[in-house]
Amino acid sequence: MFVFRGMSKGLVAAGLIFITTSGVPQIAAAQVTAFKQSVAETAARDTDIANFYKANGYEPLWTGKGNKFRARRSALFEALLEASHHGLAVSAYDIEGLKSQLASAKTRRDLGKVEVALSKVFLDYARDVQTGMLTPKKVDSGIQRDAPLRDRLSYLTNFEKSSASKFLDSLAPSSPEYARLMKEKMRLEGLLGKGGFGAEIKASKLEPGQSGTAVAQLRNRLILLGYLDRSASQVFDSSIQKAVQQFQLAHGLTADGVAGPATIGELNVSAEKRLQSILVAMERERWTNMPLGKRHVWVNLTDFSAVIVDNGKETFRTRSVIGKNVSDQVSPEFSDTMEHLVINPTWNVPRSIATKEYLPLLKQNRNAVSHLNIVDSRGRVVSRSSVNFASYTKATFPFNIKQPPSKSNALGLVKFMFPNKHNIYLHDTPAKSLFSREVRAYSHGCIRLAEPFEFAYEILAKQEGSPKSYFHNILDTGKERRVNLEEHVPVHIVYRTAFTKAKGPMQYRRDIYGRDAKVWQALVKQGVALRAVQG
């Protein structure tokens, strides 16, 4: 495009100046002021901001005269100053720099630059507080979740039509979970201001009946954590035992009332570490700040649980087994939609398992894993005696391996399908003993359920008058059968080491895959910091 000397390319791109067919520049109908020219040029670097100002004729959103503009600026700066309440990095918004730029603006061009700077920081804050500061997939490859980002232009257009303070207040997640996490954050910040949780417990194991300094440390820690009323007793009595059990239940531990190594390890976690977990949980809550579904399944990997939620209330819960803490077997985090279940399923062995685990066994003994069928590309079962397994590598192995429906099938007797690229689903298992363990990370990535039949009854209850009878009539045939769900059910596989209940103490779980440590480090890089609030 030909541009005359001194003519701004930004103004041409913005539509304030256009070129006629004769090549003569013409001023657009709206008068070009120094302010509008400055806004157009500065906003040209950001498509969404540029489109907003182009649509409103390059009129100010922040820097105009009068109470309306003053209220917008005041509400924005107040929100930025209070960003730490949401666990955000106040330093990321350069509040003092913006105020200085606003105060030192001497010309209309200066004001235009400030105008765009305020819109830019407004958009940064709006996205941070509503859908998170981080890009989940960049933190850890196992976090296969896209934050529910809103259209940036819509923030500006909706803000312009709204009460400034009400709009900014409405951005953060409105879930009860987020509100309770914020409350716990404030409590921990207050405790940090008073020195935290106090002295660590210097013992490897404490049991009812014991006494001494370590028991006093246990008592004091339980008091500070809110599990025990004030007491001077140095004896591990029934009240301390009950408090230990309550602590264990709230931390995913076996509630035996004995303070063993795992329990003492969790008791000795510092207030700073717990606060980190809360800030990470708040960021994670922003990643799921979207409609979860009136009915949905919530699988919390760290809690080893799968829950059915109806209209915000838990209607069914079961224990789960999740993927091993091995790079290619950890369970990923993502959301998808359950479309059907399969009763009496065939196990189509994933190729990674077939070639890495079973092919070496078949090379040693062609009759190994005899419960599995070797199947060719046309779906025919192949006689093992006709195959020279030793001649194949992981790359050249041409067969599929399948396990027919049976009680000993690796998938058990039912699987719940939400088709996804990760090939992850919920299913039954013949390995029932694993559900009695405290830490249940043993699968190849899929989620095994302790009570799969009852889970199926609950899922089918929306479409079958007698879901149990319906389920067993199919099950008793011993034949594979797909059952489509009339109403698909969203499934959210999440990873929360800190979460709340409507009633009862804060819940904490171990960072089994080390993902939350990575999230915390990423937040720190963004400028997030712990606060100790003096009472």
C-alpha positions as CSV (number, residue, x, y, z in Angstrom):
1,M,0.0,0.0,0.0
2,F,1.3,3.5,-0.8
3,V,1.5,5.7,2.3
4,F,2.2,9.4,2.1
5,R,5.1,10.8,4.1
6,G,4.0,11.4,7.7
7,M,0.8,9.3,7.3
8,S,0.4,6.6,9.9
9,K,0.2,3.0,8.7
10,G,-1.8,2.3,11.9
11,L,-4.4,4.8,11.0
12,V,-4.8,3.3,7.5
13,A,-5.1,-0.2,9.0
14,A,-7.6,1.1,11.6
15,G,-9.8,2.7,8.9
16,L,-9.4,6.3,10.1
17,I,-7.6,7.1,6.8
18,F,-8.2,5.4,3.5
19,I,-6.8,5.7,0.0
20,T,-9.1,6.7,-2.8
21,T,-8.8,5.2,-6.3
22,S,-6.9,8.2,-7.4
23,G,-4.3,7.5,-4.6
24,V,-5.2,10.6,-2.6
25,P,-5.5,10.0,1.2
26,Q,-8.8,11.0,2.7
27,I,-9.8,11.6,6.3
28,A,-12.6,9.3,7.5
29,A,-15.9,10.9,8.4
30,A,-15.1,10.9,12.1
31,Q,-12.6,13.6,12.9
32,V,-9.1,12.3,13.6
33,T,-7.9,13.7,16.8
34,A,-4.4,13.2,18.4
35,F,-6.1,10.9,20.9
36,K,-7.8,8.7,18.3
37,Q,-4.6,8.6,16.3
38,S,-2.6,7.5,19.3
39,V,-5.2,4.9,20.3
40,A,-5.3,3.5,16.7
41,E,-1.5,3.3,16.5
42,T,-1.0,1.8,20.0
43,A,-3.9,-0.7,19.7
44,A,-2.7,-1.9,16.3
45,R,-0.4,-4.4,18.1
46,D,-3.3,-6.2,19.6
47,T,-6.1,-7.4,17.2
48,D,-8.8,-7.6,19.9
49,I,-8.1,-4.2,21.4
50,A,-7.8,-2.7,17.9
51,N,-11.2,-4.2,16.8
52,F,-12.9,-2.9,20.0
53,Y,-11.7,0.7,19.5
54,K,-12.4,0.6,15.7
55,A,-16.0,-0.4,16.5
56,N,-16.5,2.3,19.1
57,G,-15.0,5.1,16.9
58,Y,-11.8,5.3,19.0
59,E,-13.7,6.8,21.9
60,P,-12.2,6.3,25.4
61,L,-13.2,3.5,27.7
62,W,-11.0,4.6,30.6
63,T,-9.6,8.1,30.2
64,G,-12.6,10.2,29.4
65,K,-13.8,13.0,31.7
66,G,-16.6,12.5,34.2
67,N,-17.7,10.1,37.0
68,K,-18.3,7.1,34.6
69,F,-14.7,7.0,33.5
70,R,-13.4,7.7,37.0
71,A,-15.4,4.8,38.4
72,R,-14.0,2.5,35.7
73,R,-10.4,3.4,36.5
74,S,-11.1,3.2,40.3
75,A,-12.7,-0.3,40.0
76,L,-9.9,-1.6,37.8
77,F,-7.1,-0.4,40.1
78,E,-9.0,-1.8,43.1
79,A,-9.3,-5.2,41.4
80,L,-5.6,-5.2,40.5
81,L,-4.6,-4.3,44.0
82,E,-6.7,-7.1,45.4
83,A,-5.5,-9.7,42.9
84,S,-3.6,-11.4,45.6
85,H,-6.9,-12.4,47.2
86,H,-7.3,-14.7,44.2
87,G,-3.7,-16.0,44.5
88,L,-2.7,-14.0,41.4
89,A,0.5,-12.1,40.9
90,V,-0.1,-8.4,41.6
91,S,3.4,-7.6,40.3
92,A,2.3,-8.8,36.8
93,Y,0.0,-5.8,36.4
94,D,2.6,-3.0,37.1
95,I,0.0,-1.0,38.9
96,E,2.4,1.8,39.9
97,G,3.7,2.1,36.4
98,L,0.1,2.5,35.1
99,K,-0.7,5.1,37.7
100,S,2.5,7.0,36.9
101,Q,1.8,6.8,33.2
102,L,-1.7,8.1,33.8
103,A,-0.6,10.9,36.1
104,S,2.2,12.1,33.7
105,A,0.1,12.1,30.6
106,K,0.5,15.7,29.3
107,T,-0.9,15.4,25.8
108,R,-3.8,13.7,24.0
109,R,-1.3,11.4,22.4
110,D,0.0,10.4,25.9
111,L,-3.6,9.8,27.0
112,G,-4.2,7.6,24.0
113,K,-1.3,5.4,25.0
114,V,-2.5,5.1,28.6
115,E,-6.0,4.3,27.3
116,V,-4.7,1.2,25.4
117,A,-2.4,0.2,28.3
118,L,-5.4,0.2,30.7
119,S,-7.4,-2.0,28.3
120,K,-4.4,-4.4,28.0
121,V,-4.0,-4.8,31.7
122,F,-7.8,-5.2,32.1
123,L,-7.8,-8.1,29.6
124,D,-4.8,-9.7,31.3
125,Y,-6.5,-9.5,34.7
126,A,-9.9,-10.7,33.4
127,R,-8.5,-13.8,31.8
128,D,-6.2,-14.5,34.8
129,V,-8.9,-14.4,37.4
130,Q,-11.6,-16.1,35.3
131,T,-9.7,-19.0,33.5
132,G,-6.2,-19.0,35.0
133,M,-2.8,-17.5,34.6
134,L,-1.2,-20.6,33.1
135,T,-1.7,-22.6,30.0
136,P,-2.3,-26.1,31.5
137,K,-0.7,-28.2,28.8
138,K,2.5,-26.3,29.0
139,V,2.9,-27.1,32.7
140,D,2.9,-30.9,32.4
141,S,2.2,-33.3,29.5
142,G,-0.3,-35.2,31.7
143,I,-2.5,-32.1,32.0
144,Q,-4.4,-32.5,28.8
145,R,-6.9,-29.8,29.6
146,D,-7.7,-26.6,27.8
147,A,-8.7,-23.7,30.0
148,P,-12.2,-22.4,29.0
149,L,-10.9,-19.1,27.6
150,R,-13.4,-16.4,26.9
151,D,-13.3,-14.2,23.8
152,R,-11.1,-11.2,24.7
153,L,-13.1,-8.7,22.7
154,S,-16.2,-9.7,24.6
155,Y,-14.6,-8.6,27.9
156,L,-14.2,-5.1,26.6
157,T,-17.7,-4.8,24.9
158,N,-19.5,-6.3,27.9
159,F,-17.5,-4.2,30.4
160,E,-18.4,-1.0,28.5
161,K,-22.1,-1.8,28.9
162,S,-21.9,-2.9,32.6
163,S,-21.3,-1.5,36.1
164,A,-17.5,-1.5,36.3
165,S,-17.2,-2.9,39.9
166,K,-19.9,-5.5,39.4
167,F,-18.4,-6.7,36.1
168,L,-15.0,-7.1,37.7
169,D,-16.4,-8.8,40.7
170,S,-18.2,-11.3,38.5
171,L,-15.1,-12.6,36.7
172,A,-13.8,-15.0,39.3
173,P,-15.3,-18.5,39.5
174,S,-18.7,-18.4,41.4
175,S,-18.5,-22.0,42.5
176,P,-18.8,-22.8,46.2
177,E,-15.5,-24.7,45.9
178,Y,-13.7,-21.5,44.9
179,A,-15.2,-19.5,47.7
180,R,-14.2,-22.2,50.3
181,L,-10.7,-22.3,48.9
182,M,-10.4,-18.5,49.3
183,K,-11.6,-18.8,52.9
184,E,-8.9,-21.5,53.6
185,K,-6.3,-19.3,51.9
186,M,-7.1,-16.4,54.2
187,R,-7.0,-18.7,57.3
188,L,-3.6,-20.0,56.3
189,E,-2.3,-16.6,55.6
190,G,-3.4,-15.6,59.1
191,L,-1.7,-18.6,60.6
192,L,1.5,-17.8,58.7
193,G,1.4,-14.3,60.3
194,K,1.4,-16.0,63.7
195,G,4.2,-18.4,62.9
196,G,2.5,-21.2,61.1
197,F,1.8,-24.7,62.6
198,G,4.5,-24.6,65.3
199,A,7.1,-27.2,66.1
200,E,7.3,-30.4,64.0
201,I,6.6,-33.7,65.6
202,K,9.9,-35.4,66.4
203,A,8.8,-39.1,66.2
204,S,8.4,-41.8,63.6
205,K,5.4,-43.4,65.2
206,L,3.0,-42.5,68.1
207,E,0.3,-44.8,69.5
208,P,-2.5,-44.5,72.1
209,G,-1.1,-44.8,75.6
210,Q,2.3,-43.2,74.9
211,S,3.3,-40.0,76.6
212,G,6.1,-37.4,76.5
213,T,7.4,-34.5,74.5
214,A,6.5,-36.0,71.0
215,V,2.9,-36.6,72.1
216,A,2.8,-33.0,73.3
217,Q,4.0,-31.9,69.9
218,L,1.3,-34.1,68.3
219,R,-1.3,-32.6,70.6
220,N,-0.2,-29.0,69.8
221,R,-0.2,-29.6,66.0
222,L,-3.7,-31.1,66.1
223,I,-4.9,-28.1,68.1
224,L,-3.4,-25.7,65.6
225,L,-4.9,-27.6,62.7
226,G,-8.3,-27.5,64.3
227,Y,-8.8,-31.2,65.1
228,L,-8.5,-31.0,68.9
229,D,-9.7,-28.7,71.6
230,R,-7.1,-27.0,73.8
231,S,-5.6,-29.5,76.3
232,A,-2.5,-29.8,78.5
233,S,-2.4,-33.5,78.4
234,Q,0.9,-35.2,77.4
235,V,-0.8,-38.6,77.1
236,F,-1.9,-40.1,73.8
237,D,-5.5,-40.5,75.1
238,S,-8.8,-41.2,73.4
239,S,-9.4,-37.6,72.5
240,I,-6.0,-37.4,70.6
241,Q,-6.8,-40.8,69.0
242,K,-10.1,-39.5,67.7
243,A,-8.4,-36.3,66.4
244,V,-5.8,-38.4,64.6
245,Q,-8.5,-40.4,63.0
246,Q,-10.3,-37.2,61.8
247,F,-7.0,-35.9,60.5
248,Q,-6.4,-39.2,58.6
249,L,-9.8,-39.1,57.0
250,A,-9.2,-35.6,55.8
251,H,-5.9,-36.5,54.3
252,G,-6.7,-39.7,52.5
253,L,-5.0,-41.9,55.1
254,T,-6.0,-45.2,56.7
255,A,-8.0,-44.0,59.7
256,D,-6.6,-46.3,62.4
257,G,-5.9,-43.6,65.0
258,V,-2.2,-44.5,65.1
259,A,0.2,-41.7,64.1
260,G,2.5,-43.8,61.9
261,P,5.1,-42.5,59.4
262,A,2.6,-41.5,56.7
263,T,0.4,-39.7,59.2
264,I,3.3,-37.9,60.9
265,G,4.6,-37.0,57.5
266,E,1.3,-35.3,56.6
267,L,1.0,-33.7,60.1
268,N,4.5,-32.2,59.6
269,V,3.7,-30.5,56.3
270,S,4.2,-26.8,56.8
271,A,1.6,-24.1,56.6
272,E,3.6,-22.7,53.7
273,K,3.2,-26.0,51.7
274,R,-0.5,-26.2,52.5
275,L,-1.0,-22.6,51.3
276,Q,0.9,-23.5,48.1
277,S,-1.6,-26.3,47.6
278,I,-4.5,-24.0,48.0
279,L,-3.2,-21.5,45.5
280,V,-2.6,-24.3,43.0
281,A,-6.2,-25.6,43.6
282,M,-7.5,-22.1,43.0
283,E,-5.7,-21.9,39.7
284,R,-7.0,-25.4,38.8
285,E,-10.6,-24.3,39.7
286,R,-10.2,-21.5,37.2
287,W,-9.2,-24.1,34.6
288,T,-12.6,-25.7,35.1
289,N,-14.6,-22.5,35.4
290,M,-17.3,-23.7,32.9
291,P,-20.6,-25.5,33.0
292,L,-19.7,-29.0,34.3
293,G,-23.1,-30.5,33.5
294,K,-26.2,-30.9,35.6
295,R,-25.2,-34.5,35.9
296,H,-21.5,-35.3,35.6
297,V,-18.7,-37.6,36.7
298,W,-15.9,-36.2,38.7
299,V,-12.8,-38.3,39.0
300,N,-10.1,-36.9,41.3
301,L,-6.9,-38.8,40.7
302,T,-5.2,-37.8,43.9
303,D,-8.3,-38.9,46.0
304,F,-8.6,-42.2,44.1
305,S,-12.3,-41.6,43.8
306,A,-15.0,-41.4,41.1
307,V,-18.2,-39.5,41.9
308,I,-21.5,-38.9,40.2
309,V,-22.8,-35.4,40.8
310,D,-26.4,-34.4,40.1
311,N,-27.3,-30.7,40.3
312,G,-24.3,-29.9,42.4
313,K,-24.8,-32.7,44.9
314,E,-22.9,-36.0,45.2
315,T,-25.3,-38.9,44.4
316,F,-22.7,-41.8,44.2
317,R,-19.1,-42.3,45.2
318,T,-16.7,-45.2,44.7
319,R,-13.0,-45.8,45.2
320,S,-10.8,-46.0,42.1
321,V,-7.4,-47.3,41.0
322,I,-5.5,-44.9,38.7
323,G,-2.4,-45.1,36.4
324,K,1.0,-46.0,37.8
325,N,3.5,-43.2,38.4
326,V,5.4,-44.3,35.3
327,S,5.9,-41.8,32.4
328,D,3.7,-43.7,29.9
329,Q,1.1,-45.0,32.4
330,V,0.0,-42.0,34.4
331,S,-3.6,-41.0,34.1
332,P,-4.1,-37.8,32.2
333,E,-6.3,-34.9,33.2
334,F,-9.0,-33.9,30.7
335,S,-12.8,-33.6,30.2
336,D,-14.9,-35.5,27.7
337,T,-18.4,-37.0,27.5
338,M,-19.6,-40.5,28.4
339,E,-21.7,-41.8,25.4
340,H,-22.2,-45.5,26.2
341,L,-21.2,-48.4,28.3
342,V,-20.2,-51.9,27.3
343,I,-21.4,-54.9,29.3
344,N,-19.2,-58.1,29.0
345,P,-16.5,-56.2,27.2
346,T,-13.7,-57.6,25.1
347,W,-10.3,-56.3,26.0
348,N,-8.6,-55.0,23.0
349,V,-5.0,-54.9,24.3
350,P,-3.4,-51.6,23.5
351,R,-0.5,-52.0,21.1
352,S,1.9,-50.5,23.7
353,I,1.0,-53.3,26.1
354,A,0.9,-56.0,23.4
355,T,4.4,-55.2,22.1
356,K,6.2,-54.1,25.3
357,E,4.8,-56.7,27.7
358,Y,3.3,-59.6,25.9
359,L,5.5,-60.0,22.8
360,P,8.6,-60.7,24.9
361,L,6.7,-63.4,26.8
362,L,5.4,-65.0,23.6
363,K,9.0,-65.0,22.2
364,Q,10.0,-67.1,25.2
365,N,6.9,-69.3,25.2
366,R,4.3,-69.2,22.4
367,N,1.7,-70.5,24.9
368,A,2.3,-67.8,27.4
369,V,-0.7,-65.6,28.4
370,S,-3.0,-68.3,27.1
371,H,-6.1,-66.5,28.2
372,L,-5.5,-64.0,25.3
373,N,-6.3,-64.5,21.6
374,I,-3.9,-63.6,18.8
375,V,-5.9,-62.0,16.1
376,D,-4.9,-61.1,12.5
377,S,-5.8,-57.9,10.6
378,R,-9.1,-59.6,9.4
379,G,-10.2,-60.3,12.9
380,R,-9.5,-64.1,12.8
381,V,-8.0,-65.9,15.8
382,V,-4.6,-67.2,14.8
383,S,-3.2,-70.5,15.9
384,R,-0.1,-69.8,18.0
385,S,1.7,-72.9,16.5
386,S,1.7,-71.1,13.1
387,V,3.4,-68.0,14.4
388,N,7.2,-67.5,14.8
389,F,7.0,-64.8,17.5
390,A,10.8,-64.5,17.6
391,S,10.8,-63.1,14.1
392,Y,8.9,-59.9,15.1
393,T,9.9,-56.7,16.7
394,K,7.8,-54.1,18.4
395,A,7.5,-52.3,15.1
396,T,6.8,-55.3,12.9
397,F,4.4,-57.3,15.1
398,P,1.3,-57.7,12.8
399,F,-1.2,-59.0,15.2
400,N,-3.8,-57.7,17.6
401,I,-4.2,-59.3,21.1
402,K,-7.7,-59.6,22.6
403,Q,-9.2,-61.1,25.7
404,P,-12.8,-62.4,25.3
405,P,-15.5,-61.4,27.8
406,S,-15.3,-63.3,31.1
407,K,-15.1,-62.6,34.8
408,S,-11.3,-62.7,34.6
409,N,-11.2,-60.2,31.7
410,A,-8.8,-57.3,32.5
411,L,-11.7,-54.9,32.1
412,G,-14.0,-56.9,34.3
413,L,-17.6,-57.1,33.3
414,V,-18.4,-53.5,32.3
415,K,-16.6,-50.5,30.9
416,F,-17.8,-46.9,30.6
417,M,-16.9,-45.1,27.4
418,F,-16.2,-41.4,26.7
419,P,-14.2,-41.8,23.4
420,N,-11.0,-39.7,23.6
421,K,-7.6,-39.6,22.0
422,H,-6.0,-40.9,25.2
423,N,-7.9,-44.2,25.1
424,I,-8.9,-43.7,28.7
425,Y,-12.1,-45.0,30.2
426,L,-13.6,-46.2,33.5
427,H,-14.0,-49.9,34.0
428,D,-14.4,-52.9,36.3
429,T,-11.5,-55.1,37.3
430,P,-10.9,-58.6,38.6
431,A,-8.1,-57.3,40.8
432,K,-10.4,-56.3,43.7
433,S,-7.7,-56.4,46.4
434,L,-6.1,-53.2,45.2
435,F,-9.0,-51.1,46.4
436,S,-8.1,-51.8,50.1
437,R,-4.8,-50.0,49.7
438,E,-4.2,-46.5,50.7
439,V,-2.4,-45.4,47.6
440,R,-4.0,-46.9,44.5
441,A,-1.9,-46.2,41.4
442,Y,-1.5,-49.5,39.6
443,S,-3.3,-49.3,36.2
444,H,-1.9,-48.5,32.7
445,G,-3.8,-45.2,32.8
446,C,-7.5,-46.1,32.8
447,I,-9.6,-45.7,35.9
448,R,-10.7,-48.9,37.6
449,L,-13.8,-48.7,39.8
450,A,-14.4,-50.5,43.1
451,E,-18.2,-50.7,42.6
452,P,-18.7,-50.8,38.8
453,F,-22.1,-52.5,38.9
454,E,-23.5,-49.9,41.3
455,F,-22.0,-47.2,39.2
456,A,-23.7,-48.6,36.1
457,Y,-27.1,-48.8,37.9
458,E,-26.8,-45.1,38.8
459,I,-25.8,-44.1,35.3
460,L,-28.6,-46.1,33.7
461,A,-31.2,-44.9,36.3
462,K,-32.0,-41.9,34.1
463,Q,-33.3,-44.1,31.2
464,E,-34.3,-47.5,32.8
465,G,-37.1,-48.0,35.3
466,S,-35.2,-51.0,36.8
467,P,-31.6,-50.3,35.9
468,K,-30.3,-53.2,38.0
469,S,-32.5,-55.8,36.3
470,Y,-31.8,-54.3,32.9
471,F,-28.0,-54.5,33.6
472,H,-28.0,-58.1,34.8
473,N,-30.3,-59.4,32.1
474,I,-27.6,-58.3,29.6
475,L,-24.7,-59.4,31.9
476,D,-26.2,-62.9,32.3
477,T,-26.0,-63.5,28.5
478,G,-22.2,-63.5,28.7
479,K,-22.2,-61.7,25.4
480,E,-20.7,-58.3,24.7
481,R,-23.3,-55.6,24.4
482,R,-23.1,-51.9,23.9
483,V,-25.7,-49.7,25.7
484,N,-26.0,-46.2,24.5
485,L,-26.8,-43.4,26.9
486,E,-29.9,-41.4,26.0
487,E,-28.3,-38.4,27.8
488,H,-24.6,-38.2,27.5
489,V,-22.7,-37.5,30.8
490,P,-19.7,-35.2,31.0
491,V,-16.7,-36.8,32.6
492,H,-14.0,-34.6,34.3
493,I,-10.8,-36.2,35.3
494,V,-9.0,-33.8,37.6
495,Y,-6.1,-33.7,40.0
496,R,-6.8,-31.8,43.2
497,T,-4.4,-32.2,46.1
498,A,-6.5,-29.6,48.0
499,F,-10.3,-29.6,47.9
500,T,-13.2,-28.8,50.2
501,K,-16.4,-30.3,51.4
502,A,-19.6,-28.4,52.1
503,K,-19.2,-29.5,55.7
504,G,-16.1,-30.7,57.5
505,P,-12.4,-30.0,57.4
506,M,-10.3,-29.0,54.4
507,Q,-9.2,-32.1,52.4
508,Y,-5.5,-32.6,51.4
509,R,-4.0,-35.4,49.3
510,R,-0.5,-36.3,48.3
511,D,1.0,-35.0,45.0
512,I,1.4,-38.5,43.6
513,Y,2.5,-37.5,40.1
514,G,4.4,-34.4,41.2
515,R,2.1,-32.3,39.0
516,D,1.1,-29.7,41.6
517,A,4.8,-29.0,42.3
518,K,5.2,-28.1,38.6
519,V,2.0,-25.9,38.7
520,W,3.4,-24.1,41.7
521,Q,6.7,-23.4,40.1
522,A,5.0,-22.1,37.0
523,L,2.9,-19.8,39.2
524,V,6.0,-18.5,41.0
525,K,7.6,-17.7,37.6
526,Q,4.5,-15.6,36.9
527,G,5.1,-13.7,40.2
528,V,2.8,-15.5,42.6
529,A,4.0,-15.3,46.2
530,L,2.9,-16.5,49.6
531,R,1.5,-13.9,52.0
532,A,1.6,-13.9,55.7
533,V,-1.1,-11.7,57.1
534,Q,-0.5,-10.1,60.5
535,G,-3.6,-10.2,62.8
